[in-house]
Amino acid sequence: MRLPRPLILAALASSLPLFGGVASGADGPAAGDSDHSRGRLLALSYCQLCHAVPDPAQLDRATWKNELLPKMKYMAGVEPPPTNGYFNDLDVLLAAKYFPEKPLIPKDVFEEIGAYYIAAAPEKTFSIQDQSRIQVGLKQFSLVVPSHRRSPPRTTMIRIDPIEHSVIMGDAGFQGIDVLSPGGKLRYSLALGNIPTAMVENSRGFFFACVGHFFPRDQQIGQILFYEKTEQGVVRRALGGLMPRLSDIQVADLNGDGREDLVVCAYGNMLGRLSWFEAKGGTNYVEHVLLDKPGSLRTVVRDLNGDGHPDIAVLVAQALESFMIFLGDGKGGFEKRVIFQRPPSWGHSGFELVDFNGDGKPDLLVTNGDNADFTTSPPRAHHGIRIYLNRGNLEFRESFFFPLNGAYRAVARDFDGDGDMDIAAISFFPDYEQSPRESFVYLENQGGTNKLEFAASTFGESITGRWLTLEAGDVDGDGDDDLVLGSLVEMPTAVPDFVKNLWKEKGPSVLVLRNNRR
C-alpha cells in the first residue's frame, strides 16, 4: 500500500526525504521547484515500498537513464525481464519468483518518477576528495613485500593467526588458502575447491565461508566448509548444502545449549539471506533464516543491549543498505531492529564495533564504497569512512566522515600506543585518475578520545595493488598490531591500462605493513 498522502506532504514540508528515518546529505537540484515536482512526490510514495528513497544527486544523469532505470523496470514488474542474457542466471531468478507477477508501480507512474530522476540528476558526479590531505609517508609502518604471490593476484580473504603469527590468504584462482610466514615466505597451501571469503576457528576445527563466484551471480554454489580436527587428522566436510555466495561466518552459542552455532552471511546477488545454523551435535545443523534478503556483508556477535544474551549485528548492502541488530533472547529467538538505513546507491562495504570515545559502549566504524554496479563507476561524494557514536539504547549517531572514493574496509586499533583509536582503510574503487593516494589511508587519531580528529597519510607503493581485503593483527610476534592488505586485480571497472598491466605482471597478492612501535 502507498504511504498516506498527509505523511508525504509533511515530509516535503519539513524537507526530510524519508530516507528510512535518516536524512540524506545534500538534496541535489531543487527538483520540487521544477516541472517534475509530481515525479518527486511519486518517488517518495512508491520507492520506499522496497528501500530508502534515492537521492538523484548520488548518480550522474547518464547512469540513471541508461543503466539504473531500465533495470528497475524489470525489477518493479513494469516490464517482463528480457531473455537475451541481460540478467545472469535468469532461470534461477524465475524459479525463485524474484520478479513481481504484477507491476509494483503503474507504468505511467514509473515514467514520471524516471523523468524526475533524469532531470534532477547532475550531468556529472565529482569526487570531493582533496588528495593533498593525504600525505605520502608512513612513519608508523614499514613495508614488507612477501616473496610469495599468485599470478594474477586474486586475494579474497586475509586472516592473521595470533598464535602462529602467520598470514593466511585465500585466492579465487587457486580456490584455496596459502599460509605465509611473517616474512612472507610460503609455508604450505591447502586447496579447498571453492573460493574462501572468511574463516573462523574453534576447538573443533576451521570453518570457511566460500563464495563460489567472485562476480555477482545467483547460482547457488557457495558453501560452508568445515575442516574438523579428528584423531585421524583434519577431515573436510561440507555443511548445509549449496547456498548463495557467502561473505562471512561466525561461531557462537546463540541458544545457551553449550554447543557453538554458526552465523552465516549468504550475500548472494539478487537472492540471498542471513541465517544462523543451530548446532545439533557432530556436523548436524538446522538453519534458521533471520533475513530473507540479499546483501548481508558481515556480522559481529555480542551482547549489545546488556541483557546477558548474545545479539547479532549485521551490515547489509544491496538495496537495503542498512545496519541491523538482531536482539537475542538466549534461547534462539531474535528480534530485528533497524538502526539506520541508506539509499540503494550507498554501497556499504564493511564495519567494525569499536569504542572510540572511551565510554565503554561499542561505536560503529562503517565504510561505504562499492562501485561495481555500473560500467562507468562514477565517483560518489557520499563514499567514505564514518564513525557512528553509541548514544545508548541502540541509538547510533554519525559523528565523523572522511571522504574516500570506493572505501571497502577499515580497521581501528591503537596502532601508535598513545591510548586512542587510529584507523587504517583501503579503497577497492579509488579515483585512479585524480586521487590514487586513496588506495590506502592511515588516519592517525590526534584528538584523543574527546575529539574525532585524524591526520591522513599513505605510502608510495599503495598503488601496486587493488586492495579488496585488510586485516590488523600481530604478524611478527612483537606485541603490536601490523596490517596486511590483499589485492584482487581483475574487476571490470575504469582503471588505466598501464596500472592493470603492472598489477598482473608484478603486483603482490598481499602486502604487510609492519608496525614500528616496537
N, C-alpha and C positions, 0 to 999 in steps of 0.2 A: 504494500500500500504506500501511497505517497505521503510525504511529510505534510502535516496540516499547514494550510496557507498562512495563518497568523504567525506560526513559528518561523516560516520563511521570511515574512516581512519584518519580523522582529530582528532576525539575524542580519538582514540587509540594513536595517536602520542603525544597528549597533556596529556595523562594518565587520562583523565576525563571519567568516566564510564557512562556518560549520565544518572545520577540518577535524572531525572526530573529537570535538571539545578542545582542540589545541589550535590557537590562532596561527596562521602561517606567517611567513615573513612579509616581504613586500607583496602587495596585491597585483602588481603589474599595471598594465594600462587601465585607465578608468573606464572599463567596459560598460559599467552601469550608466554612463553618460552618453553612450553611443547608440546606434540603431540596433545593437544586439543585446540590449538590456533584458529582453524577454528570454534570450538564449541563456544568459547568466542565471536568471531566475529558474529556468527549467533545469539547468545543471545542478543547482542547489537542491532541487526537488528530487531528481532522478538518480544522480550519480552516487549519492551517499547510500543508496539501497545496497550497494555491494562494497563500497570502500569510501575512504575520506575524499572529499571533493578536491579535484586537482586545481592547481593554480596555473593559468595559461602561461605565465611568465617563466615557468620552470623548464619549458622546452621551446625550441625555435619553431617558427611557422611551418617550415617545410617538413619537419619531423611530425608535427601534429597532422598535417594534411596528407602526407604520403605514407606514413608508417603507422602511427598510433590509431587514428580514427578509422582507417579501413579495417584494421584488425578488430577494433571494438565493435564494428558492425556484426561480425560473426559471433563474437563472444556474448553480445547482448541479444542475439537471436533476431536481429533486424534482417539479416540475410543468412541463408544456409551456408555452412562452411564449404569452400571450394574443394574439389577432389584432385587438383592439379599439383599437389605437393606443397601448397602454401603452409599447411600445418604438418610438422613432423608427427608420425605415429597417429594419424587421423583415425585409424581403425581402433586404436586403444581409447581415444577420446570419445568416439561414438559409442563404443561398448560400455563406457562408464557414464554415458548420457551427460557428458560435460556441457554440451551446447543446449540452451533452453529450447523446449518444444514449441513455446510461444514467445513472441518478442517481449523482452522486458521493458522496452521503450518503443512507442509508436514510431514508425519510420519518419514521419514529418517532424516529430519532436526531436529525434536523433539528428536530423539535418539542421535544425535550428541550433541545437547545442553545438554541433560541429562547426557551424558558421561562426558562432560566438568565439570558440577557442581559436580558430584560424585568424579571426580579426583581432583578437586581443593579444595573441602571442607576439613576441618580438621577432623581428626579421632574423636576428642572430643572438645567441646567448654568449655571454662573456664570462671568463674566469675573473674572480675577484682576488685571486692570489697575488700578493706582492712578493715576487721571488727575492727581492732584496732583504726581506725579513728573515730569510733562511740563510744563515752564514755557513760558509764552507769550512769544515774543520771540526773534528770531534775530539776534544780533549779527554772526554770521559772514556773513550773506547779506542782500541787498536784493531785494525782489520786483519783477519786471518782468512786466507783463501784455501779451502780444502783441496787436496790433490785429487780427490775422487769427484767425478762428475758423470752424469748421464747426458747423452747427446741425442737429440736436443734436450735441454733441461725441461722437465715436466713435473716439478715437485708439487705435490698436492697436500702434503702433511709434514709437519715438523713436531717432534717431541724430544725433550731433553730429559734423559734418565738421571734422576737426582742421586742415585746410588752409584751407578757405573760411570757417571759423568760422560755419557756417550750421546751422540746426536743421532736420532732415528728419523730418517727421511723416507717418505713414500713417493713413488714415482708412477705417473699414469702410463708411460710407455712400458716400463718393466712390469707393472701391476704387482708390485711388492714393495718391500722395505729394504733399505741399506742402513747398516749400523756403522757409524763413524767414530773414530777415536777423537779425543779433544783437539788433536792437531789436524783432524780432517782426513785421516787415512781410513780406508775401508777395512772394517773388522770382519763382517760377514753380511750376506744378503739372504733374504727369505722371500720366495715367490708366493704370493697369496692367491693369484688367479683372479684378482679383481683390484680396483683402484682404491687405495685407502685414503680417507679424508680425516679420520680421527681414530685415536687409540686410547684405551684406558686399561689399567691393570688392577686386579685384586688378588686375594690369596689363592684363588682357584686358577687364574690364568690371565690371558690377554684377550681383550675384546677389540675388534676393528669394525668401524663403520666404513662401508665401501659404497662408492657412488655408481659403479657400473659404467656410465657415460660421463665424461667430464662436461661435455657440452650439453645444453638443455635438451632432454628427451623425456618422453613419457613411457617408454618401455620399462617394465619393472625388472631390472637386473641388478638393483642394489642388494647388498647382503650385510647381515651381521655375521662376522666370522669370529669364532671362539677358539683360541689355541689353549687347550686345557692342559694343566700340569698333572701328569699321572706318574705312577711308579715306573711305567714303561717309557716315559719321556713325554714330550709335548705332542698332543693329538689335535689335529684340525677338525673343527666341527662347524657346520653352517646352521645358524639358528633362525627359526621363524619364517623360512621360505624367502622367496624373492620379493623385493619391495621397491617403491620409488627411490630415486637417488638419495643416499644417506649423507648427511653432512656432519652429524655429531652423535656421540654416545656417552652416557654417564652411568655409573653404578651407585646405587644407594638402597638401603632398606626403607621402602616407602610405606609399608603397611605393618611394620613392627613385629614381623614373624621370625626375625633373626636371619632371614635369607636376603642377599643383596639382589635387588631388582635392576632393571635397565630402563633408562630414559633415552629414547631414540628420536632424532630429527630426520624424518623422511622428507627432505626438502622438495624432491620431485621437480616438476616444472609447472604444468597446469594442474596436475594431480599430485597429491602428497598428503602427509599427515604428521602429527606429533603424537607419540604413543609412549606409554610405559608398559614394560613387559614384566609381569608378575612371576617371580621365580617359584616354581613348584617342586624343586628338587632335581638334582642332576642337571641335565640340559633341557628340561621341560619348562617352557614359559608360556604364559597366556597373555595375549596382547589386549590392552585397554586403550582405546583411542581418546585422546584429550582434545585434539583439534583436527577436524577433518578438512583441512585446507593445506595447500602447498606453502612452502616458503620458510618453515622453521629452520633457523640457522644454527643456533647454539643454545644450550641450556646450562644453568647452574642450579644445583640442588642445595638449599639452605633454608633454615627457619627464618623467614622474613617478617613474620608478624608476632614473634615472641610467644607463641603458644606451645612450644616444645615439639612441634611436628615439622617434618621436612616439607618445604614448598618447592615448586619448580618455577624458576624464572626463565623466560624464553624470549628471544628476539625473532620476530617474524618479518620476512621480506615479501616479495611478490606484491600482489595487490593490497594485502592487509597492511604491511609496513607498520607493525605495532610492537610495543613491548608489553608482555603479559606476565602475570604471576598466577600460577595455579596453587591455591592455598590448600594444603593437605590436612586431613583430619587424623592422620596417623594410622588409619585403617584401610587406606587405599582409595578413599574418596577425595575428590578435588573440586574446588570452586574457582571458576575463571574470573580474574579481574584484569581489565584492560587499563594499563597505566597511562599510556599515551598512544596515539595513532597519527600517522603522517600520510600524505597523499601517495598514490601508487608510483609516482616517478621518483620517490625519495631515495631508493637504492640502499636500504640498510645492509650492512655487511658484517658487523660483529659488535660484541660488547663484553665488558668485564664488570664485576662488582668490586669496588674499591672505596675505602674510606679516605676521602681527600681532605676533609676538614677536621679530622681527629675527634669527632663526636661519638664514635662508637657505632654509628649506623652506616651500612654499606651504601655508597653512592653508585651512580652509573657512569661508566665510560663507554660511549657509543660512537661507532663510525658509520657513515653512510657515503657510499661512493661507487656502487655498482653501476656500470655504464655500458653494459653489453647488450642492451635491448635493441639498440638501433644501429644502423650501418655506419652512420657518421660519428657516433659517440660525441655529441656536442657537449662542451663544458657546462657545468651546472653550478651556479653560485651557492646553492644550498649544500653542496658536498663538503664534508669535513669531519672534524672530531668535536664531540660535545660531551660536557660533563653535566649530569643532572644530579643536583644535591638532594639528599634524602631529608625531607621535612617531617618525617614520621607519618604514621597511619597510612602507609603505602602511597604517599604523595611525593613525587619527584619533580623538581623544578629545574629547567635548563638554566645554567649559571655560567657557562663558558662555551665559546665556539672558536675553533681555529679552522679557517677555510683550507681544504686540501682536496683538490680535484681527484676523484677516484679513490678516496680513502677506503682501505679494505680491512685493516686490523690495527688495533692499538693495544698496548700493554702498559700498565702502570706499576712501577716499583720505585723504591728509594735507591736509585742507581748510584748516587754520589754520597750516600750515607749521612745526609745532613738533617734527617728527620722528617722530610716531606716527600710527597709522591711526584716523581717525574714521569714523563710519558715518552714512549717510543712508538712510532707509527709508520706504516707503509702505504703506498698507493699502487693499485693494480692498473689504474687508468689515469696516470698523471697527464698534464698538458705537456707533451714532449717537445712541442714547438716553442712554447713560451716559458714554461717553468719546469724543466726536467729535475730540478732540485727536490721536487715534491716526492720523488720515488721513495725516499726515506727521510723522516724528520725526527729529530730528538728534541723534545720540549723540556728544558731544564726548569724546574719549579724555582721561581725567585720570589714568590710571595708567601712561602711557608704554608701553614695550614689556615691562615687567616684570609689570604687573598689568592685568587686563581690567576697568577701572573707567570708567564713562561717565556723563556728565550729559545728561539728555534735555531737549530743547526743541522747540518748533514755532512756526509763525507763524499769526496770527489768521485769515488768509484760506485756511487749509488746507482748510476745509470747502466751498470754492467749486467743487470738482470731485471726481469719483470716480476716484482715481488707479490706473490699470492699469499704466502704464509709467513708468520712471525711468531716467535716464542721467546720467552725470557726464562733463564734458569742458570744454574751454576755448571757451566760446561767444563771448566778447568779445575774444579775442586778447591778453589781458594776461598770460598765462603761468600762471594758476592754474585750478583746476577749479571750474566752475559746475555747476548742477543744472538739469535740465529734467524736468518732470512732465507726463505725458499723461493726459487724462481720457476715460473711456468711461462714459456715464451710464445707458445702458439695460441693466438687469440685473434679472431677476425675483426680487429678494430684499427683505427688510424694510428700507425706508428711509422716513422721514417724507415725506408728500406735499409739504409746503412746500419741502423740500430738493430733491426731484426736479424740481419746477417751476422752482426757482432755477437748477439745472444746465441744464435745457433752454433756458430763455429767455436767460440771461445768462452761464452758466458758460463758462470758457475751454476751448479744445481743449488748449492747453498753457500751463504757467506756467514762467517762468525765475527761478531763484534765483541772482542774480549774486553771486559771491564777493567779499567786501570786503577780502580780504587785500592786494590791490594798491592 
